[in-house]
């Protein structure tokens, strides 16, 4: 008997249950509900800053000072955290770290645009690791050219390569965001998407980039972004006050 015939043969009461179950399947659930299904929040407890950083799984692999995207020192007092997504479906966090160190991520250096000729940011996250590329008190080149996004924000890129668990990547990024908030005194309202920083340039049609695209709704911050901020706040609230290691 084929599936259609089997459904028609069911009593109405049972048919309603089957249809309800189908609507409750992953295809009918919101993406945030599917991400949350990957978490075990009941097991979360209070943590020191150092314990939270261990949950992040941080590895340090800095761009060499005096080379490529760090060929000159550009100090920064971090006031914001800017969240990105790579939109690179083949490169993992280690690939991005290597590309940054080799100066492979070039950009046209010009007035009103990229200031150093390279793309740079502070951290890349994926489901099993977070890699640091720049000290947090050095400017990156990841947001809005010579604007506050580059001048005052810590940039985090989330990986999207095939095989990576986006849900776990988001949660790892939320934990890292919470740690950075605590360490550098950054308020939650200053955790922003790349979209937040307009890129003012004659060559760019839409100054607000749809990034990180999977945390935006129709290309703009909305309920999904607010869900992410609640995730950050959840991990921040777990912190027991204590010393936090500076990340540069």
HUURFEN-V564373 format. One record per helix or strand of 3 or more residues. SS is the DSSP state (2 for helix, 1 for strand). FROM is the first residue (numbers start at 1). LEN is the number of residues. If there is no record, write none. Layout:
BEGIN
ss->[SS:SS]
from->[FROM:FROM]
len->[LEN:LEN]
END
This chain:
BEGIN
ss->[2:2:2:2:2:2:1:2:1:2:1:1:2:1:2:2:1:2:2:2]
from->[3:12:26:31:41:49:58:68:80:93:123:129:148:153:166:188:191:194:213:223]
len->[7:12:3:6:3:8:3:3:6:10:4:4:5:6:19:3:3:3:3:15]
END
